[in-house]
Amino acid sequence: MEHKPSLLKSKMYWVGILYFTEGFPLGVFYDVFPVHFRQQGVELWQIGFMSLLGLAWTLKFLWAPAVDYYRYHRRWIFVMDILMGMVLLGFAVILDFGPWVWVAIGLFTLFSATSDIAIDGYTIEMLDTNELGIANGIRIGMYRVGMLASGIILILSDYLSWSATYLAGTAILCLCGTVCLMAPQEKPYHTRSIHSVKAEWRLLVQHPYALALVYLFILGAVGLVDWKLDFSEGLPWLWPGLLLFTGAILLLSRAAARSNVENSPSLREDLNEGPMFGALFELAQRPYIIPMVIFILIFKLADSSMGFMIKPFWVDMGFSATEIGLVSVNIGLGLSIAGGLVGGWFTDRFGIFKGIWILGLAQAVSNLGYAAVAFIIPPAVEGME
């Protein structure tokens, strides 16, 4: 008689749990937040700007090597889910829209992106090569189910309150994080790098371009926060001074980088061998990497930028949270799963190049459907036109 492993030892069971955990926060971000804030009367431009906070999911590759290096994926998932739950608990207690909301949602997306890194890293290490096919199907399906769950808690806002919606979200996230701690222990992993982390950081300090990149990233984040909170009001010299300082930093970085390359020809090779960020540096030096990254960032720009405004659009059309949760979220997710299957078949049949361009144009054209709805159905919110 063949002995079957227990459910808690089944890899596919844990793939399903993990990707439900990964999909739920994204559903909260795209479905719950926009409906709540629009019903509160928050202006559309503010809701649209809020979508930029979702860049954390796009930029997570920047700190993914650090999460992967320090291992303990299950603990990362648990801590990040608990922190996301605490953010939603804050929304349950403080329902008013204010400057704090931007910080809270920014932290929520940062925690979610970090959890995604840990989930993806854990799953890849857990699975064997011959298990990737079926695991990918389960991954996509349960990810969508996690997003669908956000539609269910959205409905609670009509029957109970928005506090109940956020409390339910808190409970789901804390439960998911706790359950993920029960997943099988990570496999032992030994880095093949000959350098230590301390040595890698010393190399980074010697590479001025790396320091300049970190500086620009921080400056951009501060600029986005200042645009909303306007903390530089009364300091007219602040941003001109920072821009001049930035120019000086870039010029010094270029001069220092040339000097370092001449004095240390192996610096680039040593950075590529770093245990934490070596793979990222190696990837950044590949031919055509910049055009490729730009293409990846803008490929779904029209679709993603429109996606965050769909729920406020339905609110302005007079739909309740229940109707949005049942129709736009659940049926929409069902159609997105069907679209994924059709897209997979099309790509397999006609190749990835045709798949990217033809299906990419199709998704852009789909936004015209919302224009048609806006033309046919009169807006319920005064001043929308």
VEXMITI-784401 format. One record per residue: residue number from 1; residue in three letters; x, y, z of N, C-alpha, C in turn. Coordinates in steps of 0.2 Angstrom, whole numbers. Each point is the difference from the previous one (the first is absolute). Layout:
   pos   code    n_c1    n_c2    n_c3   ca_c1   ca_c2   ca_c3    c_c1    c_c2    c_c3
   NUM    ala       X       Y       Z       X       Y       Z       X       Y       Z
...
***
This chain:
   pos   code    n_c1    n_c2    n_c3   ca_c1   ca_c2   ca_c3    c_c1    c_c2    c_c3
     1    met       4      -6       0      -4       6       0       4       6       0
     2    glu      -1       5      -5       4       6       0      -1       5       5
     3    his       5       2       3      -1       5       6       0       7      -3
     4    lys      -6       4       1       0       6      -2       2       5       5
     5    pro       4       6      -2       2       4       5      -6       4       3
     6    ser       1       2       7      -6       4       3       0       7      -4
     7    leu      -6       3       2      -2       6      -4       6       6       2
     8    leu       2       0       6       5       5       2       6      -1      -3
     9    lys       2      -6      -3       6      -1      -3      -1       0      -8
    10    ser      -6       1      -2      -1       1      -7       3       6      -3
    11    lys       4       0      -5       3       6      -3      -5       4      -3
    12    met      -5      -3      -4      -5       4      -4      -5       3       5
    13    tyr      -1      -3       6      -4       3       5       3       7       2
    14    trp       6       0       1       4       6       3       1       5      -6
    15    val       0      -2      -6       0       5      -6      -6       3       0
    16    gly      -6      -3       1      -6       3       0      -1       5       6
    17    ile       2      -2       6       0       4       6       4       7      -1
    18    leu       6      -1      -2       5       5      -1      -3       5      -5
    19    tyr      -3      -2      -6      -2       5      -5      -6       3       2
    20    phe      -5      -3       4      -5       3       2       2       6       5
    21    thr       5      -1       4       3       5       4       3       5      -4
    22    glu       3      -1      -6       3       5      -4      -5       4      -4
    23    gly      -6      -3      -2      -5       3      -4      -4       5       4
    24    phe      -2      -2       7      -5       4       4       2       7       0
    25    pro       7       2       2       1       7       1       0       4      -6
    26    leu       1      -3      -6      -1       4      -6      -7       1      -1
    27    gly      -4      -4       1      -8       1       0      -2       5       4
    28    val       3       1       6      -2       5       5       2       7      -3
    29    phe       6       0      -3       3       6      -3      -5       3      -6
    30    tyr      -1      -5      -4      -4       2      -6      -7       0       0
    31    asp      -3      -3       5      -8      -1       1      -2       4       6
    32    val       3      -1       5      -3       3       7       1       7       0
    33    phe       7       2       0       2       7       1      -4       5      -5
    34    pro       0      -1      -6      -3       5      -5      -7       1       2
    35    val      -4      -6       1      -7       1       1      -1       4       7
    36    his       3      -2       5       0       3       6       1       8       0
    37    phe       6       2      -3       1       7      -1      -4       4      -4
    38    arg      -3      -3      -6      -4       3      -4      -7       1       3
    39    gln      -2      -5       4      -6       1       4       0       6       5
    40    gln       6       1       2       2       5       5       0       7      -3
    41    gly       0       0      -7       0       6      -3       7       3      -2
    42    val       5      -5       0       7       2      -1       0       1      -8
    43    glu       4       5      -2       0       2      -7       4      -5      -4
    44    leu      -3       0      -7       3      -6      -4       7       1      -1
    45    trp       3       6      -1       7       1      -1       4      -3       6
    46    gln      -2       1       6       3      -3       6       0      -8       0
    47    ile      -6      -2      -2       0      -8      -1       5      -2      -5
    48    gly       0       3      -6       4      -2      -5       8       1       2
    49    phe       1       5       4       7       1       2       2      -6       5
    50    met      -5      -2       4       1      -5       4       3      -7      -3
    51    ser      -2      -1      -6       2      -6      -4       8       0      -1
    52    leu       3       6       1       7       0      -1       4      -4       6
    53    leu      -4       0       6       3      -4       5       0      -7      -1
    54    gly      -3      -3      -5       1      -7      -2       6      -1      -4
    55    leu       4       5      -1       7      -1      -3       4      -5       4
    56    ala      -2       0       7       4      -5       4       0      -7      -3
    57    trp      -5      -2      -3       0      -7      -3       4       0      -6
    58    thr       1       6      -4       4       0      -6       7       0       2
    59    leu       2       4       5       7       1       2       3      -5       5
    60    lys      -4      -5       2       2      -5       5       6      -4      -1
    61    phe       2       0      -7       6      -3      -2       6       3       4
    62    leu       0       7       2       5       3       2       2      -2       7
    63    trp      -4      -3       4       1      -2       7      -1      -8       0
    64    ala      -2      -3      -5      -1      -7       0       6      -4       2
    65    pro       6       2      -3       6      -4       2       2       0       7
    66    ala      -2       6       4       1       0       7      -5      -5       4
    67    val      -6       0      -2      -5      -5       3       2      -7      -1
    68    asp       2      -1      -7       2      -7      -1       6      -2       3
    69    tyr       5       4       1       6      -1       3       0      -2       8
    70    tyr      -5       4       3      -1      -1       7      -4      -6       2
    71    arg      -3      -3      -5      -4      -6       0      -6       0       5
    72    tyr      -2      -5       4      -5       0       4      -7       3      -3
    73    his      -1      -3      -6      -6       3      -4      -6       0       4
    74    arg      -2      -6       3      -6       0       4      -1       5       5
    75    arg       6       2       3       0       6       5      -2       6      -3
    76    trp       4       1      -6      -2       6      -4      -7       1      -1
    77    ile      -3      -6      -3      -7       1      -2      -4       1       7
    78    phe       1      -3       5      -4       1       6       1       7       3
    79    val       6       3       0       1       7       3      -4       5      -5
    80    met       1      -1      -7      -3       5      -4      -7      -1       0
    81    asp      -3      -6       0      -8       0       1      -2       3       6
    82    ile       3      -1       6      -2       3       6       0       8      -1
    83    leu       6       2      -3       0       8      -1      -5       2      -4
    84    met      -2      -3      -6      -5       2      -4      -7       0       4
    85    gly      -1      -5       4      -6      -1       4       0       6       5
    86    met       5       3       3       0       5       4      -1       7      -4
    87    val       2       0      -6      -2       6      -4      -8       0      -1
    88    leu      -3      -6      -2      -7       0      -1      -4       1       7
    89    leu       3      -2       5      -3       2       7       0       7       1
    90    gly       5       4      -2       0       7       0      -5       3      -4
    91    phe      -2      -3      -6      -5       3      -4      -7      -2       3
    92    ala       0      -5       4      -7      -2       3      -1       5       6
    93    val       5       3       3      -1       4       6       0       7      -3
    94    ile       4       2      -5       0       7      -2      -3       0      -7
    95    leu      -6       2      -1      -3      -1      -7       0       7      -4
    96    asp       2       5       3       1       7      -3       6      -1      -5
    97    phe      -1       4      -6       6       0      -5       4       6       2
    98    gly       7      -1       1       4       5       1       7      -1      -2
    99    pro       5       4       1       7      -1      -2       3      -7       2
   100    trp      -2      -2       6       2      -7       3      -2      -6      -5
   101    val      -5       1      -4      -2      -5      -4       5      -2      -5
   102    trp       4       5      -3       5      -1      -5       6      -4       3
   103    val       2       1       6       5      -3       4      -2      -8       1
   104    ala      -6       0       2      -3      -7       2       0      -4      -6
   105    ile      -3       2      -6      -1      -4      -6       7      -1      -3
   106    gly       5       5       1       7      -2      -2       3      -5       3
   107    leu      -1       0       7       3      -6       4      -4      -6      -2
   108    phe      -6       0      -1      -4      -6      -1       3      -3      -7
   109    thr       1       4      -5       2      -3      -6       8      -3       1
   110    leu       4       4       4       7      -2       1       0      -7       4
   111    phe      -5      -1       5       0      -6       3      -2      -6      -4
   112    ser      -5       2      -5      -3      -5      -4       5      -2      -5
   113    ala       4       4      -3       5      -1      -5       6      -5       3
   114    thr       1       2       6       6      -4       4      -3      -7       1
   115    ser      -6      -1       2      -3      -6       1       0      -4      -6
   116    asp      -2       3      -6       0      -3      -7       7      -3      -1
   117    ile       5       4       2       7      -3      -2       2      -6       4
   118    ala      -2       0       7       1      -6       4      -4      -6      -3
   119    ile      -7       1      -2      -4      -5      -2       3      -3      -7
   120    asp       2       4      -4       3      -2      -7       6      -4       1
   121    gly       5       3       5       6      -4       1      -1      -7       3
   122    tyr      -5       0       5      -1      -6       4      -3      -5      -5
   123    thr      -5       2      -4      -3      -5      -5       5      -3      -5
   124    ile       4       5      -3       5      -3      -5       5      -5       3
   125    glu       2       1       6       5      -4       4      -4      -7       2
   126    met      -6       1       1      -4      -6       3      -2      -5      -6
   127    leu      -1       2      -6      -2      -4      -5       6      -3      -4
   128    asp      -2      -6      -3       5      -3      -5      -2       2      -7
   129    thr       5       0      -4      -1       2      -7      -7      -3      -3
   130    asn      -1      -6       1      -6      -4      -3      -6       2       3
   131    glu       0       4       5      -6       2       4      -2       7      -2
   132    leu       4       4      -4      -1       7      -1      -7       1      -4
   133    gly      -1      -4      -5      -6       0      -4      -6       1       3
   134    ile      -2      -6       4      -6       0       4       0       5       6
   135    ala       6       2       2       0       5       6      -2       7      -3
   136    asn       2       1      -6      -1       7      -3      -8       0      -1
   137    gly      -3      -5      -2      -7       1      -1      -4       1       7
   138    ile       2      -4       5      -2       1       7       1       7       2
   139    arg       6       3      -1       3       6       2      -5       6      -3
   140    ile      -1      -1      -6      -4       5      -4      -8       0       3
   141    gly      -2      -6       1      -7      -1       2      -1       3       7
   142    met       4      -2       5       0       2       7       1       7       1
   143    tyr       5       3      -5       1       7       1      -6       4      -2
   144    arg      -4      -2      -5      -6       3      -2      -6      -1       6
   145    val       0      -6       3      -4      -1       5       1       5       6
   146    gly       7       1       1       1       5       6      -2       7      -2
   147    met       0       2      -6      -2       6      -3      -8       1       1
   148    leu      -3      -6      -2      -7      -1       1      -3       1       7
   149    ala       4      -2       5      -1       1       7      -1       7       2
   150    ser       4       4      -3      -1       8       1      -7       2      -2
   151    gly      -3      -3      -5      -6       2      -2      -6      -2       5
   152    ile       2      -6       3      -5      -2       5       0       5       6
   153    ile       6       2       3       0       4       5      -2       7      -2
   154    leu       0       2      -6      -2       6      -3      -8       1       2
   155    ile      -3      -6      -1      -8       0       1      -2       1       7
   156    leu       5      -1       4      -2       1       8      -1       7       1
   157    ser       3       5      -4      -1       7       1      -7       2      -1
   158    asp      -4      -3      -4      -7       2      -1      -4      -3       6
   159    tyr       1      -6       2      -4      -3       5       2       1       7
   160    leu       6       2       2       3       1       6       3       7       0
   161    ser       6       1      -1       4       6       0       6      -1      -4
   162    trp       4       6      -1       6       0      -3       5      -3       6
   163    ser      -1       2       6       4      -3       5       0      -8       0
   164    ala      -6      -3      -1      -1      -7       0       4      -3      -6
   165    thr       0       4      -6       4      -2      -6       7      -1       2
   166    tyr       3       6       3       7       0       1       2      -5       6
   167    leu      -5      -1       5       2      -5       5       0      -7      -3
   168    ala      -5      -2      -5       0      -6      -3       7      -1      -4
   169    gly       2       5      -3       7       0      -4       5      -1       5
   170    thr       0       3       6       5      -1       5       1      -7       2
   171    ala      -6      -3       1      -1      -7       2       3      -5      -5
   172    ile      -2       1      -6       2      -4      -6       8       0       0
   173    leu       3       6       0       7       1      -1       4      -4       6
   174    cys      -3       1       6       4      -3       6      -1      -7       0
   175    leu      -6      -3      -2      -1      -7      -1       5      -3      -5
   176    cys       0       3      -6       5      -2      -5       7       0       2
   177    gly       2       5       3       7       0       3       1      -5       5
   178    thr      -4      -1       4       1      -6       5       0      -7      -3
   179    val      -5      -1      -5       0      -6      -3       7      -1      -4
   180    cys       2       5      -3       7      -1      -4       5      -2       4
   181    leu       0       2       7       5      -3       4       1      -7       1
   182    met      -6      -4      -2       0      -7       1       2      -3      -7
   183    ala       2       3      -5       3      -3      -6       6      -3       2
   184    pro       2      -5      -5       6      -4       1       6       5       1
   185    gln       5      -2       4       6       4       1       4       1      -7
   186    glu       3       6       0       4       1      -6       6      -5      -1
   187    lys       1      -1      -6       6      -5      -1       7       4       1
   188    pro       5      -4       3       6       4       1       3       2      -7
   189    tyr       3       6       1       3       3      -6       6       3       1
   190    his       5      -1      -4       7       3       1       2       4      -6
   191    thr       1       6       1       2       5      -5       7      -3      -4
   192    arg       0       1      -6       6      -2      -4       5       6       0
   193    ser      -2       6       2       4       6       0       6      -1       4
   194    ile       6       3      -2       6      -1       4       1       6       4
   195    his      -5       5       0       0       6       4      -5       0       6
   196    ser       2       4       5      -5       0       5      -4       6      -1
   197    val      -6       1       4      -4       6      -1       4       6       2
   198    lys       4       0       5       4       6       2       4       2      -6
   199    ala       3      -5      -3       5       2      -5      -4       3      -6
   200    glu      -6      -3      -1      -4       3      -6      -2       7       2
   201    trp      -2       2       6      -2       7       1       6       4       0
   202    arg       6      -2       1       6       4      -1       1       1      -7
   203    leu      -1      -5      -4       0       1      -7      -5       5      -3
   204    leu      -6       0       3      -5       5      -2       2       7       1
   205    val       3       1       6       2       6       2       6       3      -5
   206    gln       4      -5      -2       5       2      -5      -3       2      -7
   207    his      -6      -2      -1      -3       1      -7      -5       6       0
   208    pro       2       6      -1      -4       6       0      -6       0      -3
   209    tyr      -1      -4      -6      -6       0      -3      -5      -3       4
   210    ala       2      -5       4      -5      -4       4      -3       5       5
   211    leu       5       4       3      -2       5       5      -5       5      -3
   212    ala       2       2      -6      -4       5      -3      -7      -2      -1
   213    leu      -1      -6      -2      -6      -3      -1      -5      -1       6
   214    val       4      -1       5      -4      -1       7      -2       8       2
   215    tyr       4       4      -1      -2       7       1      -6       3      -4
   216    leu       0      -2      -7      -5       2      -4      -6      -3       2
   217    phe       0      -6       2      -6      -4       2      -3       3       6
   218    ile       4       2       5      -3       3       6      -2       7      -2
   219    leu       3       4      -4      -2       7      -2      -7      -1      -3
   220    gly      -1      -5      -5      -6       0      -3      -6      -2       5
   221    ala       1      -4       4      -5      -2       5      -2       6       5
   222    val       5       4       2      -1       6       4      -4       5      -5
   223    gly       2       1      -6      -4       4      -4      -7      -2      -1
   224    leu      -2      -6      -1      -7      -2       0      -4       1       6
   225    val       4      -1       6      -4       2       6      -1       7       1
   226    asp       5       4      -2       0       8       1      -6       2      -5
   227    trp      -1      -3      -6      -5       2      -4      -7       0       3
   228    lys      -1      -5       4      -6      -1       3       0       4       7
   229    leu       5       0       4      -1       3       7       3       7       0
   230    asp       4       2      -5       2       7      -1       4       2       6
   231    phe       4      -4       3       4       2       6       6       5      -2
   232    ser       1       1      -7       5       5      -1      -2       7      -1
   233    glu      -7       1       1      -3       6       0       4       5       5
   234    gly       2       6      -3       3       4       4       8       0       0
   235    leu       2      -6      -4       7      -1      -1       1       0      -8
   236    pro       0       6      -3       0       0      -8       7      -2      -2
   237    trp       5       0       4       7      -1      -2       1      -8       0
   238    leu      -5      -4       3       2      -7       2       1      -4      -7
   239    trp      -5       0      -4       0      -4      -6       5       2      -5
   240    pro       1       7      -1       5       2      -5       7      -2       3
   241    gly       1       1       7       7      -2       3       1      -8      -1
   242    leu      -6      -4       1       1      -7      -1       2      -2      -7
   243    leu      -3       3      -5       1      -1      -7       7       1      -2
   244    leu       3       6       3       7       2      -1       4      -5       3
   245    phe      -1      -2       6       4      -5       4       0      -7      -4
   246    thr      -6      -2      -3      -1      -6      -4       5       0      -6
   247    gly       0       6      -3       4       1      -6       8      -1       2
   248    ala       1       3       5       7      -1       3       2      -7       1
   249    ile      -5      -4       4       1      -7       1       1      -4      -6
   250    leu      -4       1      -5       1      -4      -6       6       2      -4
   251    leu       3       6       0       6       1      -3       6      -3       4
   252    leu       0       1       7       5      -3       4       0      -8      -1
   253    ser      -6      -3      -1      -1      -7       0       3      -2      -7
   254    arg      -1       3      -5       3      -1      -7       7       0       0
   255    ala       3       5       3       7       1       1       3      -6       4
   256    ala      -3      -1       6       3      -5       5      -1      -7      -3
   257    ala      -5      -1      -4      -1      -7      -3       6      -1      -5
   258    arg       1       5      -4       6      -1      -5       6      -1       3
   259    ser       2       3       6       6      -1       4       0      -7       3
   260    asn      -6      -2       2       0      -7       3       1      -5      -5
   261    val      -3       1      -6       1      -6      -5       7       0      -2
   262    glu       3       6       0       7       0      -3       5      -4       6
   263    asn      -2       2       6       5      -3       6      -2      -7       2
   264    ser      -6      -2      -2      -3      -6       3      -4      -4      -6
   265    pro       4      -3      -5      -4      -3      -6      -5      -5       2
   266    ser       1      -3       6      -4      -6       2      -6       2       4
   267    leu      -1       7       1      -5       2       5      -7      -2      -3
   268    arg      -1       0      -6      -6      -2      -3      -1      -8       1
   269    glu       5      -3      -1      -1      -8       0      -1      -2       8
   270    asp       3       4       4      -1      -1       7      -7       1       2
   271    leu      -3       6      -2      -7       1       1      -5      -5      -2
   272    asn       2      -3      -6      -4      -5      -3       0      -6       4
   273    glu       5      -1       4       1      -6       4      -3       1       7
   274    gly      -3       5       1      -3       2       7      -5      -5       2
   275    pro       0      -2       7      -5      -5       2      -7       3       0
   276    met      -1       7       1      -7       2       0      -2       4      -6
   277    phe       4       4      -3      -3       4      -6       4      -2      -6
   278    gly       4      -5       0       4      -2      -6      -4      -1      -6
   279    ala      -5      -4       1      -5      -2      -6      -3       7      -3
   280    leu      -2       5       5      -3       6      -3       5       4      -4
   281    phe       7       0       3       5       4      -4       1      -3      -7
   282    glu       1      -7       0       1      -4      -6      -5       1      -5
   283    leu      -7       1       2      -5       1      -4       0       7      -3
   284    ala       2       5       4       0       7      -2       5       1      -5
   285    gln       5      -5      -1       5       1      -5      -1      -3      -6
   286    arg      -6      -3      -1      -1      -4      -6      -2       5      -6
   287    pro       1      -2      -6      -1       4      -5      -8       2      -1
   288    tyr      -2       6      -1      -7       2      -1      -4      -1       6
   289    ile       3       0       6      -4      -1       6      -4       7       1
   290    ile       2       6      -1      -4       6       1      -6       0      -5
   291    pro       1      -1      -6      -6       0      -4      -5      -6       2
   292    met       3      -5       2      -5      -6       2      -4       2       7
   293    val       4       3       4      -4       2       7      -5       5      -2
   294    ile       2       5      -4      -5       5      -2      -6      -3      -4
   295    phe       1      -5      -4      -6      -3      -3      -4      -4       5
   296    ile       3      -3       5      -4      -4       5      -4       5       4
   297    leu       3       6       2      -4       5       4      -6       3      -4
   298    ile       1       1      -7      -5       3      -3      -5      -4      -4
   299    phe       1      -7       0      -4      -5      -4      -7       0       3
   300    lys      -1       0       6      -7       0       3      -2       7       3
   301    leu       4       5      -2      -2       6       3      -7       2      -1
   302    ala      -3       0      -6      -6       2      -1      -5      -4       4
   303    asp       1      -7       0      -5      -4       3       1       1       8
   304    ser       6       0       3       1       1       7      -3       7       2
   305    ser       2       5      -3      -3       7       2      -7       0       0
   306    met      -3      -3      -5      -8       0      -1      -2      -5       6
   307    gly       3      -5       1      -3      -5       5      -1       3       7
   308    phe       4       5       2      -1       3       7      -6       4       0
   309    met      -2       3      -6      -6       5       0      -6      -4      -2
   310    ile       0      -6      -1      -7      -4      -2      -5       0       6
   311    lys       2      -1       6      -4       0       5      -3       7       2
   312    pro       4       5       0      -3       7       1      -5       1      -6
   313    phe       1      -2      -6      -4       1      -5      -7      -3       1
   314    trp       0      -6       3      -6      -4       1      -4       4       6
   315    val       4       2       5      -3       4       5      -4       6      -3
   316    asp       3       4      -4      -3       6      -3      -6      -2      -4
   317    met       0      -6      -3      -6      -2      -4      -5      -2       5
   318    gly       0       0       6      -5      -1       5       0      -8       2
   319    phe       5      -3      -1       0      -7       2       2      -1       7
   320    ser      -3      -4       4       2      -1       7       6      -5       1
   321    ala       3       0       6       6      -4       1      -2      -7      -1
   322    thr      -6      -2       2      -2      -7      -1      -1      -2      -8
   323    glu      -2       4      -4      -1      -1      -7       7       0      -3
   324    ile       5       5       2       7      -1      -2       3      -6       2
   325    gly      -1      -2       6       3      -6       2      -2      -6      -3
   326    leu      -7      -1      -2      -2      -6      -3       1       0      -7
   327    val      -1       6      -4       1       0      -7       7       1      -2
   328    ser       2       6       1       6       3      -2       6      -5       2
   329    val       0      -1       6       6      -4       3      -1      -8      -2
   330    asn      -5      -3       2      -1      -7       0       0      -2      -8
   331    ile      -5       3      -3      -1      -2      -7       7       2      -4
   332    gly       2       6       2       6       2      -4       6      -4       1
   333    leu       1      -3       6       5      -5       2      -1      -6      -4
   334    gly      -6      -2      -1      -1      -6      -4       2       1      -7
   335    leu      -2       5      -3       2       2      -7       7       1       0
   336    ser       4       2       5       7       1      -1       3      -7       0
   337    ile      -2      -5       4       2      -6       0       0      -3      -7
   338    ala      -6       1      -3      -2      -3      -7       5       3      -4
   339    gly       1       7       0       5       4      -4       7      -3       1
   340    gly       2      -2       6       6      -3       1       1      -6      -4
   341    leu      -5      -4       0       0      -7      -4       1       1      -7
   342    val      -5       5      -3       0       2      -7       7       3      -2
   343    gly       3       4       4       6       3      -1       6      -5       0
   344    gly       0      -5       4       5      -5       0      -1      -5      -6
   345    trp      -6      -1      -2      -1      -4      -6       3       4      -6
   346    phe      -2       6       0       2       4      -6       8       1      -1
   347    thr       3       1       6       7       1       0       3      -7      -2
   348    asp      -2      -6       3       2      -6      -2      -1      -2      -7
   349    arg      -5       3      -3      -2      -2      -7       4       5      -5
   350    phe       1       6       1       3       5      -4       6       3       2
   351    gly       3      -2       6       6       3       2       0       6       5
   352    ile       5       1       3      -1       5       6       1       7      -4
   353    phe       3       1      -5       1       7      -3      -7       2      -3
   354    lys      -4      -4      -3      -7       2      -2      -4       0       6
   355    gly       1      -4       4      -5       0       6       1       7       4
   356    ile       6       2       1       1       7       3      -3       5      -3
   357    trp       1       1      -7      -2       6      -3      -8      -1      -2
   358    ile      -2      -5      -2      -7      -1      -2      -5       1       6
   359    leu       2      -4       5      -4       0       7       1       6       3
   360    gly       6       3       0       1       7       3      -4       5      -3
   361    leu      -1       0      -7      -4       5      -3      -8      -1       2
   362    ala      -1      -7       1      -7      -1       1      -2       2       7
   363    gln       4       0       5      -1       2       7      -1       7       0
   364    ala       4       4      -4       0       7       0      -7       2      -3
   365    val      -2      -3      -5      -7       1      -4      -6      -1       5
   366    ser       1      -5       5      -5      -1       5      -2       5       4
   367    asn       4       5       1      -2       6       4      -5       4      -4
   368    leu      -1      -1      -6      -5       4      -4      -7      -2       3
   369    gly      -1      -6       3      -6      -3       2      -2       5       6
   370    tyr       4       2       4      -2       5       5      -2       7      -3
   371    ala       3       2      -5      -2       6      -3      -7      -1      -3
   372    ala      -2      -6      -2      -7      -1      -3      -5       0       6
   373    val       2      -3       5      -4       0       6      -2       7       3
   374    ala       6       4       0      -1       7       2      -4       4      -4
   375    phe      -1      -2      -7      -4       4      -4      -7      -3       0
   376    ile      -1      -6       2      -7      -3       0      -4       2       6
   377    ile       4      -2       6      -3       1       7       1       7       3
   378    pro      -5       4       2       1       6       3       3       0       6
   379    pro       5       4       2       3       0       6      -4       1       6
   380    ala       0      -3       6      -4       1       6       3       5       4
   381    val       7       2      -1       3       5       5       0       6      -4
   382    glu      -3       5       3       0       7      -2       7       3      -2
   383    gly       1       3      -5       6       3      -2       5      -5      -3
   384    met      -2      -6      -1       5      -5      -3       1       2      -8
   385    glu      -5       2      -3       1       1      -7       5       6      -2
***
